[in-house]
């Protein structure tokens, strides 16, 4: 997933993508621990995807004006 693709997603889609990607990463780690992982490079790709998603999420959260209560 490229950063341009992530920036096109809505806030809800980014949040859902973070959850989905983390779940897939968890499943791959389980496969790795049992010796069933076929593509170890996928772990690195997913970690980078999570970082991209969280970066965009954080950028959006800090760019919105805050209201003082």
N, C-alpha and C positions, 0 to 999 in steps of 0.2 A: 504494500500500500504506500503510495507516494504522498508527500505532504500536500500537494495540490488537491489530491482526491479527498484527503481528510478535511481540508479547509472548506470543501464544497458541502460537507455534511452539516445537518442541523445539530443543535446542542444535544437533543435527545438521541440522535443517531450516533453521535460521538460517544455518549455515555454507554449506549448499548454495545457499540463496537468494542469499547474497553472491556466490558463484562464478557463478551463472546471470546475475545482474543485471550483474556486471562484464563478462561475456562479451557480453551484449546491448549494453551501453554501448560496448564496443570495436567491435562490428559497426556500430553507428550512427555512430561516429566515422569509420569507413572509408567509409560511405555519404556522409557529409558531405564528406569530402575529395575524393570523386569526383563530387560534385554530384548525387547520387541520393537524398539525404535528403528524405523527404516531410513529416515532422513534426518540425521542429527543437525544439519544446517537449518532446518525449519525452526529449531529452538531459538537460534540467534535472530532469525527473521521476525519471529513473533515478539521477542523482547524489544526489538527496534520498533515494531509496529505499536506496541503498548507505549513506548516512550513518545512516539510521534503523536499518538492520540492524546496522551496526558499533557503534552506541551501545548497543543491547540486548545484543549479544555482550560488549561491554566491561563493562556493568553486571553481567551474570551472572558474568563472570570475577572481578570484584572483590568480589562479594557472597559468594562461596564462601570458607569458612574455609581458610586456608593451613596446611599442615603444615610444621613446621620439621624439616629433615634434618641 
